[in-house]
Amino acid sequence: MRTMEVAQIAEPAMKYRVDIDGLRAVAVLSVLAYHVNILHQRGGFVGVDVFFVISGYLISSIIFAEIAAKRFSVIGFYERRIRRIFPALFAVLILFSVVAIVYLLPGELVSFGKTMLAAIGSCSNIYFWTQSGYFESRNSNPLLHTWSLAVEEQFYILFPLMLVIVRRFFPSRLKLAVVLLFMTSLLGCIITVAYSQNTAFYMPYTRAWELLMGTILSLGMFPRLKTAWLRNSATLAGIAMIAYPCFFYTNHTQFPGLTALPPCIGAALIIGAGESGSSWIGSVLSWRPVAFVGLISYSLYLVHWPVVILHQIGLLSFSMSAGVQQHVARVISPDRLGQLIEVALSFALAVLSWRFVELPFRKGRLRLRGRALFAMAGLLVLLGCGISLTLVASGGFPGRFSSEALRYASYLDRKEDQDAPRVGNCFVESTQRFEDFNKEGCLREEPGRKNYLVLGDSHASVLWPALVDSLPDVHVMLVSASACPPTLNSKGTGLCRQLMNYVFESYLPTHMVDEVLLQARWEPMDAAAIGNTVIWARAHNIRLTVIGPVPEYDAPLPRLLAYSIEWNEPELVSQRRLTNIESIDAQFQAAASTRWHIKYISLYQTICDGEYCDPFADSALKIPLMSDSNHLNRPGAIYVVHRLIQTGMLQ
């Protein structure tokens, strides 16, 4: 017997709402800006939470409309999910599998195969949960972003079954059941995040409430906003609640939990207000260019992260002559150019995927039903699993590379190089707090010896162990943080500013330090801040030395060395060196001698001689100088410090 509650929850067909496509655009652009690192979207990861609310609303609305019309079936629901998810997902997986097989190194290819298998099985959230936290691993795997698809599919495997059970045994308690599930999941998320942020981030039971918030909207539990000013107020508040986390949350915000409520409530306000009529925000979201981004949002989400990762490891870079590089650098920085390449290629691939994959399978001549659809899905799963298992079982096809190339590749992102400078908590990462810095251990002077303080970012931290080992008569201390220019009133992150303020305002004025060495991944705009720091140091009778930048490449150096051997391109490493670093080094060296009147140590000139930069820490053993594109590894740091001592630049 059909109950009054079920009859009232939806109309027989769901009306298309263009403003929701606009809201999808807001969600996907937030994620894209966060991953590409543009527009200061430090918390753009909340775009996924907005997606969850939208998904819960749309899917639930369709289900409840079918329930009201007595047309709902679990099989029909899964047909729609396959038609919506599978074509674009497998197109992206197969496309990037080909790219991975051609270019990725064996260890990377094995990892890709494992994550591809997890993505196909809709359990990549579980896989990444067992590996590391999202914010610690987000620069490592091209398929990391599929965790959210897995959470969604796990939810939709159980959700229709729950509806069938409630409809069968408790037909008048549907709203109550949804609200109870919502509250239970939210409470579980709040409790879990206090004990394990990683678990709360990845688990479906801690994310289900976000999808269920959309379900609550679809049940008609949002009040009708009959006047325009109410709708405008609600949608303005909603967009503000989405925007604030995007710009002010960071990687070390405790998330999800209560912090996930603002973007989810913001999305709910916009969706709910739109059910009652138009609004200013709704009109902006309905603007055709914005709505179009929403239409391609699924494909854009799928392709953007593999594009970002492939660019970061140097596979989307292209060689330019030194003159062209310098001309381009005057117009746009290499980092900004790279970001534009990532965005442009992501949009291009997304449009192609939407037009030639999504639309034909959903609405065009490739639209399948029933057994044909499930047969296609089964074949795609078998194909994807076959590719994944082959990649893993083969060990990443190491025969694609010579033994010499593989030896170079073995230095890529070595764990010992990454962990060495972290000993003693003297290097504070972006996910940590100021309180994690070990003041007593890292800033403890030793009487009777010279005391040097190395101040800077991760580049300073990798040089520090070599300084400690190579200067036995000097006690070398370290204060460093990720992406932290070591200057007075530093422009770095909040954590960076706290550290630098402590050093300049509390520590240095009250402690005797023989020399302070400033090192960072300098940019031209840092010159003014260094000048102010020099003035401050002179007023406090503190001896200051600036250490310049090292050569940088547009891809990790071990990878370039491996490719140069495999592709028989001996000039590849030189061609892929960034020439703007040489101009920064010259600018700082000139400023140090003519304006600052302090000692300047040029690491660039220590490593480079004219047009040639030595890529090896040990030329005889062919040990690469770096393990990534711009950080010295342990042997590289020792080599550079020994050269500085031999030339008298360090004593």
ABEGO torsion letter per residue (X at the ends): XBBAAAAAABBABBBBBAAAAAAAAAAAAAAAAAAAGBGGBAAAAAAAAAAAAAAAAAAAAAAAAAAAAGABBAAAAAAAAAAAAAAAAAAAAAAAAAAAAAABBAAAAAAAAAAAAAAAAGAAAAAAAAABBAAAAAAABAAAAAAAAAAAAAAAAAAAAAAAAAAAABAAAAAAAAAAAAAAAAAAAAAAAAABAAAAAABAAAAAAAAAAAAAAAAGABBBBABAAAAAAAAAAAAAAAAAAAAABBAABBOBEAAAAAAAAAAAAAAAAAAAEBBAAAAAAABAAAAAAAAAAAAAAAAAAAAAAAAAAGAABBBBBAAAAAAAAAABBAAAAAAAAAAAAAAAAAAAAAAAAAAAAAABAABBBEAAAAAAAAAAAAAAAAAAAAAAAAGGGAAABBAAAAAAAAABGBAAAAAAAABGGABBBAABBAAABBAAAAABBBBGBBBBBBBEBAAAAAAAAAAAAABAABBBBBBBBBGBBBBBGBABBAAAAAAAAAAAAAAAAABBBABBBBBBBBBAAAAAAAAAAAAAAAAAGBBBBBBBBBBBBABBAAAAAAAAAAAGBAAAAAAABBAAAAAAAAAAAAAAAAAAGBBBBBAAAAABBEABBBABABAAAGBBABABAABBBAAAAAAAAAAAAAAGABX
